[in-house]
Amino acid sequence: MHHAAETGPLRSRILALEIAHEVGSLERDGSLERGLVREFFRQLQERHVLRTAVLYLGAGWVGLEFIGFVVENYGFDRAVLDCALLMIGVGLPIALIISWYHGAGGRQNVPRSEGLMVGGLILIGLIGSGVILTRDRPEPRSPTLAPAGLLPEDLGEGSLAILPLTNRTGADSLNWLGPGLADMLTTNLAQLEGLRVVSAQRLLDLLRQAGREETEAIPDDLALQIASQSGARRLLRGSFMAVGDEVRVDVQLIDLEDGTVAAAEQSRGSDVFALVDDVSARLSGQMVGPAFTPTELTPVTQLATDNIEAYREYQEGLLAERRFLLEQAERNYRRAVELDPEFAIAWLRLGMLANVAGQEALLAFQNADNNKDKATERDRYMIEAMFAANFERDQEAADSLLRELIDKYPEEKEARYQLGVFYYATGRDEEGREIIREAVRLDPFYAPGINHLAYMAGRAGDAEEADSLSLRYLELEPGQANPHDSRGEILEMIGRNEDAREEFEAALAIEPGFLASLEHLVRSHLRDNDPAGARAALEPHMEPESADAAVYARRLLGDTYIADGSYPEALAAWRSGAELADDLDRPDLQIQPLVESGQLATFMGDYEGAEASLREADAIDQLLGGVMFGLLVNSGEQGRVDEMLVVRDTVMARFAAAPPIMQGQVALVTLLVDAIVAWYQGDAQAAVQLYDEARELVGAPRPALVGPSMQEALALIEVGRAAEALGIAENMEQISQGGNRLNPGQLQGSLYLQGRAHEALGQPSEAAASYEKLLDMAGDGIRQIVSMRDVPERLSSTRAAAGT
């Protein structure tokens, strides 16, 4: 029914009567619900609402694409695109309302209800646009040129910069492919003799200095500016898009002197690696002039990986690592090497992560070295250097390789950073600081370098520089946990403990399972001799979602009890950590609390409980040093030398059948095991001789710690070499407090050994001071530790000898 002259309200009433009539008939035949649905869709069709929605969404998508193109390529603020998206979103219900009221034919007017709804939506759009346009946004970073002397201003005629390709697929999940394709093209074209390709990392640094991330589209003017800052003469940039089931890559070679396009190439296919090889081969003909000798390009798959999923994981790992999301980066790299076990550079990145350590890191370095032929020249240098430093312990070779890498690739900041870390670790403090400063001058936004310089300044007592650099790091990585944690450590170094704890808490608020901040928060209180405060600070963090953090929190809780001599409570805390890991089916997390509880039970004389814990850990990992030495000491403390010999033979058999990575440690482990056996057999002289041989083997003279230090120090005291034992004990004290996790058990053992060494050296006052410090920590609880239960008596005798 239709009357051309009906008003809006009258039309609504007539429509209501029609619906009521239809409802009555539907009720009579029992199909009310189906009738209402049919009537609703009939009205939508009659008023062209569905057609309006489809046409509006299509036009909106075209409009957004156009506005996005303008914003990306002509330097407009991102807020323009945000406003457009808001207005298009608000416009959709307005279009549907108008279609409902005026979609049918005939004369129309605007009822009040329509006006209120449309006016309200327009008001929402205007207010939202005002908020977007006036909201605070970080100032864009200004591009920063590298200082003179670190990079040549002009890399020469045969120089090329390759920027990340723009993602035109519309799928954010493919953002990684932009820098990934640039990295592949860099790898390929760097093979051309006479062509110098700026490293992908250098260009990403310059992008970041310009306030851009590597996955963002880059406006033309900024692209030209960045390429020029890199020192290159030509620029390669392009894009990729999806065409059905295939990918199309378009690139342009631009002469930076006049901005003209020297060449353009396109390739299309389903194999991304083949596309890169094809584009590289075509471009090589354009770039290799008469002065150059062309070379045959090795396929990119032979210089990285032939597994595109592994490559994606690797690229996403790089992105996470640059943002200091180390756990995420670890997951990405692990997945990459699972997908391609021969992916050398992914193995290297995994081994170099700060949160990967011990045998696992060594295995990663070895796998990287084993597969280094499947890597670029630049990556091979870094692989060999890290292998030499971490696996072969050959700092001289690592130094030489890193220096050669820097000479060959002057823009290499990471090599400078690693070299600076090596120098600093070996006592060449100022050399280390200076070369890391070079890395930061290359990239003023290089967060790892800035963070490390802050630590160096703090340890050197330069409070002002340490404070400034830690604030700079915090500014560079907003919203991340690690900068807060690092600043907390810096504040600790310069004596601002309360402020430091606030930063640790801030880190945990951002990432509740952030292990380093859990460690540092507890350590901060324990350094102030406040175990109760440590427990109170830890209590809110005992049940994080992260399984790693939940188990670790129980281990740290055990530390707080050790610190005040509450050893049974510590044992219970560590065992609860092992039980939780077992409940979560995480044997990897179960090992350490089992070893810790086993060792503590041994010291408390609970030898049966100790063996049960250690055997359980041994069933999980049969080559873990803490388990093997724990079983030896547990048998030795009971005087069961025959059992020790059985453990010794088992250890030797296991190492003989171990993977190649472990073979280099067989001789060292043999000497240390034999030394412990000799000590418990009552032959201190033989034990010391074996310890001497072990130290000579690994080049670690005293007071460096090698193997179980308590037995070595006691053996040295017994054979009249107490001064050397004192050095070991003092080093134990430093190490117990110098790591991320304060080790109160090791600290207490070191104080006991210092007291014993001072006694042997005829220094009763110093011995008494050590025993007093130990009793201040542990109180009467120290009597529960079998090997140290004589501390109160020794304190009395040394005080008497000192006349105090």
PALO-798566 format. One record per residue (C-alpha): x, y, z. Coordinates in steps of 0.001 Angstrom, whole numbers, plus 500000, padded with zeros to 6 digits. Layout:
XYZ ...
REM end
This chain:
500000500000500000 501375503390499036 500115506994499256 502400509582497752 501225512364500061 501635510460503365 503677512144506053 506419510299507862 504399509662511100 501251508708509148 503291506356506998 504724504801510150 501211504284511593 499932502690508400 503031500470508316 502319499481511926 498729498564511015 499944496510508088 502421494689510329 499729494150513003 497414492674510394 500192490416509151 501055489413512725 497431488464513399 497333486186510403 500691484677511330 499525483997514862 496513482225513470 498596479897511374 501363479479514051 504200481099512018 504611484483513701 508395484446513907 508937483462510289 506493486106509141 508207488887511046 511563487947509549 510088487826506027 508412491187506513 511604492750507860 513646491642504863 510858492687502501 511019496169503973 514823496236503677 514525495284500023 511726497727499296 513663500582500878 516965499571499170 518775499387502550 520944496404501648 521890497905498292 522746501173500027 525024499326502504 526889497501499731 527348500637497622 528417502666500669 530991500118501817 532442499872498324 532707503651497981 534138503905501502 536846501355500714 537826503229497540 537904506478499490 540085505046502238 542524503581499713 542851506967498024 543281508860501311 545798506246502506 547807506670499311 547869510454499743 548871510205503421 551643507672502728 553166509407499738 552701513110500365 553659513423504021 550207514137505502 549670513432509174 548320509967510017 545472511750511853 543921512596508450 543488508896507731 542165508277511253 539557511032510822 538526509658507450 538104506188508909 535969507576511756 533735509632509438 533235506718507054 532334504523510029 529831507105511341 528486507636507832 527394504014507404 524522504097509963 523541507564508654 523254506155505124 521198503203506380 518861505473508391 518275507731505388 517645504722503165 515109503303505643 513142506522505859 513437507609502233 514267504465500269 510716503899499124 509304505947496254 507069509000496616 507251512349498301 509498512460501345 510055514554504446 512334514340507461 510643513072510643 511982514237513978 513280510789514973 515377510637511805 516764514097512344 517740513312515944 519530510098514991 521382511597512024 522263514763513934 523552512727516896 525793510622514662 527174513718512906 527924515244516322 529756512069517375 531831512214514188 532752515860514718 533704515344518371 535738512234517514 537548514084514724 538369516906517102 539833514460519611 541932512776516905 543240516064515527 544084517559518920 545379514497520788 548977514472521933 551283512613519576 555008512067519923 557087514460517934 558444512791514803 562112511994515068 564379514026512900 566668512161510538 570189512072511938 573251511794509720 576071509541510817 579085511487512106 581952512117509758 584625509445509731 582349506526510527 580707506334507119 581936507759503832 579744510586502624 579730509050499184 579977505275498742 580866505663495097 579407505045491685 578511501427492305 576523501982495512 572917501055496128 570374501427498944 567398499045499066 564471500185501184 561721497895502509 559109497192499884 555599498531500446 552867496031501285 550019496590498808 548174493363499652 545992494912502362 546977492092504740 548834493250507840 550025489684508382 552355490212505397 554004493360506761 557129491320507550 557607490650503838 558442494302503072 561753494352504964 562140490657504181 562158491216500422 564563494133500829 566863491887502861 566726489159500178 567464491643497394 570353493044499430 571730489534499895 571505488801496181 572768492063494720 575667492323497188 577217489448495240 577817491670492196 581468492608491917 581981496338492141 578526496980493552 578359498155497147 574943497556498701 574166499384501936 573226496887504636 569542496420505337 570217497115509018 571807500488508235 568775501573506239 566398500382508954 568416502458511432 568011505536509256 564299504838508894 563935504679512630 565866507900513063 563308509447510725 560485508222512959 559452505333510698 559193501622511331 560446499149508763 556943497882507990 555487501323507205 555012502745503741 557653505397503029 556815508648501193 558921509374498100 560689512416499530 561674510567502709 562855507553500720 565183509761498670 566450511499501800 567225508254503632 568962506712500645 571097509837500278 572018509764503978 573241506204503560 575907507432501114 574493505483498164 574256506836494613 571164504850493645 567993503696495347 565953500559494799 562412500698496083 559191499008495206 556111497195496378 554444493823496366 550799492854495971 548662489743495743 547358488713492321 545118485713492860 547266482989494404 550457484716493288 552608487615494427 553718490431492125 556871492386492931 557472495780491277 560769497643491763 562313500832490460 565988501772490281 566294505507490979 569302507716490310 569636509842493457 571511512624491688 568483513718489671 565672511486490958 565081509827487585 564040506206487209 566934504357485605 565158501001485382 561971499247486413 561375495528486778 558435493323487642 558124489655488498 555141487520489375 554775484033490786 553975481872493795 557604481289494924 558869484417496703 562499483292496596 562300482699492841 560763486168492400 563708487760494220 566232485791492153 564429486818488962 564281490516489859 567928490454490992 569069488878487731 567193491469485671 568499494376487730 572082493165487607 572127493851483905 571047497442484582 573568498046487373 576684496282486170 578337498755483840 581481498367481743 583719499094484734 582311496142486632 582824492433486157 579497490640486569 579268487460488601 576747484676488533 574267485229491331 573918482499493915 570203481866494596 569059483567497786 567937480205499197 571578479109499313 572495482156501407 569684481921503946 566882479345503806 564612477760501219 561700477637503665 559527480741503396 557866480095506766 561278479829508418 562261483102506753 559070484760507986 559778483618511553 563337484919511247 562211488341510007 559608488635512735 562280487623515243 564510490450514009 561650492912514419 560914491671517947 564607491786518879 564955495368517655 562041496222519942 563729494322522804 560933491751522987 563456489015523644 561080486219524603 559063486814521451 562262486931519381 563377483660520987 560101481995519991 560465483241516418 564076482089516055 563313478713517610 560485478210515165 562749479274512281 565408476672513089 562765474015513700 561463474643510191 564986474737508738 567704473204510946 570359474510508517 569322478165508854 572709479470510027 571925483115510745 568757482177512668 570848479845514847 573291482688515473 570553485173516441 569113482583518823 572485481960520475 573163485680520879 569932486405522747 570546487361526354 567789485027527549 569416481964525915 572441480704527822 574566477739528800 574676474587526707 571709475755524666 573538478877523526 576675476862522753 574625474422520676 573141477339518734 576614478740518016 577835475343516893 574852474854514579 575441478306513122 579099477477512512 578263474070511008 575953475708508465 577829478981507853 578367478130504178 574658478853503850 575113482482504871 576314485769503432 579898486921503862 578867489488506473 576944486887508452 579815484395508224 582155486878509877 579745487321512785 579101483581513073 582828482812513229 583476485598515715 580693484525518073 581715480873517728 585321481747518606 584315483869521593 581617481683523100 582420478141521998 586194478071521587 586870480767524232 589304482361521774 588903486087522417 591871486946520221 590274485275517189 586924486913517956 588624490312518230 590380489829514883 587240488678513077 585120491533514388 587804494069513473 587970492630509970 584184492766509699 584160496431510734 586948497284508276 585065495615505435 581637496973506399 582175500353508106 578464500771508892 578454497567510991 577220498700514407 576504495296515931 580109494156515422 581225497289517275 578780496566520063 579945492963520477 583594494022520379 582922496629523063 581227494026525246 584260491711524843 586676494486525753 584673495523528790 584379491927530017 588165491506529839 589017494671531750 589576496985528768 586854499264530076 587598502499528255 588241500779524929 584937498959525342 583013502150526098 584552504005523167 583756501391520543 580162501083521783 579964504885521565 580965504508517902 578031502124517413 575688504665518996 577100507485516878 576300505366513834 572767504895515125 571698507400517809 568605505232518373 570566502009518985 568884500954522222 571178498010523154 574259500234522825 572710503064524825 571571500607527483 575044499070527758 576692502490527974 574330503339530833 575485500245532731 579126501062532005 578677504604533297 576909503365536418 579662500872537226 582262503562536634 580536505817539167 579384508375536592 575909508866538047 574907511759535790 575735509979532523 574213506720533739 570985508490534700 570797510368531401 571483507313529249 568979505131531091 566311507806530578 567238507905526892 566798504144526630 563410504423528347 562416507099525832 563460504937522884 561475501871523978 558208503197525440 555778500633526752 558450497914527096 559442496222530336 563210496011529833 563922499781529777 562214500149533160 564165497191534481 567461498584533173 566745501998534637 565996500334537955 569415498675537904 571092501984537047 569277503716539898 570468500941542220 574048501545541111 573822505223541972 572190504610545350 568533505390544615 567118502087545835 563507503133546399 563310504664542922 564881501498541538 562156499320543059 559489501529541520 561045500900538110 561131497130538688 557456497260539644 556731499348536533 558391496691534395 556291493972536043 553128496014535526 553883496029531794 554967492391531627 553922490447534746 556183487523533909 559335489582533324 561927487388535032 564732489946535229 562582492374537216 561463489605539577 565146488843540193 566114492470540625 563208493312542914 564176490500545286 567889491262544944 567303494901545845 565777493964549217 568312491233549935 571180493648549337 569604495796552053 569525492699554315 565721492766554229 564479489242553391 561028489995554822 560763493023552533 561786490823549603 559009488358550426 556455491155550717 557526492586547353 557417489144545727 554040488119547139 551854489949544514 553839488297541715 553595484659542806 550808483662540418 551523485202536997 550087483657533850 553579482745532665 554592479248533798 558260480276533688 557625483199536019 555398481224538395 558069478550538920 560840481125539107 558962483153541716 559035480095543997 562760479730543465 563245483380544408 561037482884547445 563442480157548507 566297482656548220 564562485019550649 564338482226553237 567975481201552733 568935484829553342 567628484801556920 568532481218557806 565021479769557377 566333476732555545 563338474365555914 561077477069554455 563520477555551579 563522473833550913 559709473813550868 559608476770548448 561998475142545990 560187471820546162 556892473609545515 558462475107542396 559433471633541189 555932470321541927 554317473201540042 556534472573537018 555575468875537178 551868469768537347 552330472021534301 554153469217532453 557231471422532101 560266469220532835 562539471990531558 561327474197534431 561451471342536918 565186470671536732 566586473717538518 564293473695541586 565011469959541885 568771470593541804 568497473497544252 566354471538546703 568684468516546334 571779470562547118 570153472305550082 568888468988551471 572465467672551286 573787470660553240 571031470144555844 571889466451556218 568711465165554552 570678462862552292 567770460638551323 565606463600550292 568554465115548461 569167461966546444 565479461691545539 565448465252544140 568753464854542297 567772461495540805 564513462999539574 566466465822537908 568926463279536488 566058461446534805 565207464664532959 568730465680531901 571572463183532258 574334465629531357 573569468447533764 576603469412535825 574632470504538876 573008467079539110 576255465125538690 578247467139541189 575251467178543540 575108463382543578 578875463170544148 578797465604547071 575702463940548558 577483460563548619 580731462163549792 579093463924552743 577886460519553914 581373459010553492 580131456640550790 583145456756548497 582129453570546669 578891455265545580 580924458268544436 583002456003542188 579835454561540656 578577458099539944 581998458970538497 581942456006536095 578373456835535051 579324460447534342 582300459431532221 580254456921530222 577564459474529524 580002462111528344 581769459625526105 578449459029524308 577405462700524349 576914464906521263 580033466544519789 579253469824521543 579908468115524880 583095466275523919 585317469279524532 584267469229528190 585026465565528895 588588466197530086 587536469078532343 584635467165533894 586889464147534488 589435466228536397 586792467981538500 584999464749539364 588275463092540347 589164466136542470 585932465867544449 586396462131544924 589964462723546148 588776465340548658 586191463010550187 588726460178550227 590762462404552523 593527463204550030 593505467022549948 596868467180548150 595594465043545249 592409467105545102 594367470359544807 596609468866542122 593565467835540079 592009471280540493 595295472821539294 595241470607536190 591611471522535472 592420475227535699 595410474856533408 593264472987530895 590714475818530570 593105478706531240 591306479871534391 593802480659537180 592559481354540682 590513483098541932 588226482304538962 585594479737539929 585877476314538301 583555473554539488 582363473135543103 584328475830544929 583626474873548549 585606471629548332 588459473268546417 588829476081548942 588761473699551914 591376471482550224 593614474504549633 593325475486553304 594221471980554393 597397471857552237 598584475262553457 597486477405550536 594923479449552447 595708482686550586 594494481099547356 591409479783549148 590712483301550411 590841484630546845 588310482036545736 586034482832548686 586161486578548015 585385485960544341 582442483777545386 581109486685547446 581353489081544504 579703486673542098 576917485805544546 575836489460544630 576829490578541147 574375488628539013 570741489334538262 569769486888540986 571421487325544366 572570483900545602 572412484025549426 573529480406549789 576726481068547847 577217484291549785 576950482455553095 579346479755551896 581842482421550815 581710484101554245 582325480786555953 585315480046553699 586709483538554257 586537482959557992 588293479600557661 590979481060555370 591641484016557702 591950481583560616 594515479529558704 596410482714557850 596558483747561507 594110486642561093 591542486108563865 590015489604563687 589241489217559993 587949485696560587 585651486930563346 584316489680561061 583382487103558421 581661484837560933 579787487792562444 578506488805559032 577364485248558373 575518485025561695 573911488422561087 572352486876557981 571468483355559077 571275483592562869 570864480340564781 569533478756561588 573134478257560483 573340475227562791 570990473420560379 573761473451557746 576012470517558551 579230471957557138 578752475346558842 577120474464562159 580395475247563957 580228478966563085 579137480174566572 582035478291568215 584511479560565625 583288483107566209 583869482768569941 587373481330569494 588475483918566926 587140486759569074 589110485392571977 592231485054569847 591802488623568610 591288489882572166 587830491308571411 
REM end
